[in-house]
Amino acid sequence: MSFISRLMMRAANELKQNPELREKASEVVEDEVKPRAKQAWQEAQPKIREAKNEFLRWTGKVREEYRKGRDGE
């Protein structure tokens, strides 16, 4: 088992056994992690759309080249 896996298992066990720690972790997730993750997701959307469009353009070019080769052009 890798170091990170052991660390995560240990943290999960600690959360399972300690209600105060579980409550604090829940607060941190709600107050800090979720808002930052939501903001990062919104900021990433334009880059994701651009990557999708670029991929679609590329696949169109590949399809055209394939058809040219298949049809003997």
C-alpha positions as CSV (number, residue, x, y, z in Angstrom):
1,M,0.0,0.0,0.0
2,S,1.4,3.4,-0.9
3,F,2.1,6.1,1.6
4,I,-0.8,8.3,0.4
5,S,-3.2,5.3,0.7
6,R,-2.1,4.6,4.2
7,L,-2.4,8.3,5.1
8,M,-5.9,8.4,3.7
9,M,-6.9,5.2,5.5
10,R,-5.5,6.6,8.8
11,A,-7.4,9.9,8.3
12,A,-10.6,8.0,7.5
13,N,-10.3,5.9,10.7
14,E,-9.6,9.0,12.7
15,L,-12.7,10.7,11.3
16,K,-14.8,7.6,12.0
17,Q,-13.8,7.5,15.6
18,N,-13.8,11.2,16.5
19,P,-17.1,13.1,16.2
20,E,-15.6,16.5,16.9
21,L,-13.0,16.1,14.2
22,R,-15.7,14.8,11.8
23,E,-17.8,17.9,12.5
24,K,-14.8,20.2,12.0
25,A,-13.9,18.5,8.7
26,S,-17.4,18.9,7.5
27,E,-17.3,22.6,8.2
28,V,-14.0,23.0,6.4
29,V,-15.4,21.2,3.4
30,E,-18.6,23.3,3.3
31,D,-16.9,26.6,4.0
32,E,-13.6,26.4,2.2
33,V,-13.3,23.4,-0.1
34,K,-16.6,23.5,-1.9
35,P,-16.5,27.3,-2.8
36,R,-13.0,27.1,-4.1
37,A,-13.7,24.0,-6.1
38,K,-16.8,25.6,-7.6
39,Q,-14.8,28.7,-8.5
40,A,-12.1,26.6,-10.1
41,W,-14.6,24.7,-12.1
42,Q,-16.2,27.9,-13.4
43,E,-12.8,29.3,-14.3
44,A,-11.9,26.1,-16.2
45,Q,-15.0,26.0,-18.3
46,P,-13.7,28.3,-21.1
47,K,-10.5,26.2,-21.4
48,I,-12.5,23.0,-21.5
49,R,-14.8,24.3,-24.2
50,E,-11.8,25.5,-26.3
51,A,-10.1,22.1,-25.9
52,K,-13.4,20.4,-27.0
53,N,-13.7,22.6,-30.0
54,E,-10.0,22.1,-30.9
55,F,-10.5,18.3,-30.6
56,L,-13.6,18.4,-32.8
57,R,-11.7,20.5,-35.5
58,W,-8.8,18.0,-35.3
59,T,-11.1,15.0,-35.7
60,G,-12.8,16.7,-38.7
61,K,-9.4,17.1,-40.4
62,V,-8.5,13.5,-39.7
63,R,-11.8,12.3,-41.1
64,E,-11.3,14.4,-44.3
65,E,-7.8,13.0,-44.8
66,Y,-9.0,9.5,-44.2
67,R,-11.8,9.9,-46.8
68,K,-9.3,11.4,-49.3
69,G,-7.1,8.4,-48.9
70,R,-9.9,5.9,-49.0
71,D,-11.4,7.5,-52.2
72,G,-8.1,7.7,-53.9
73,E,-7.9,11.5,-54.1
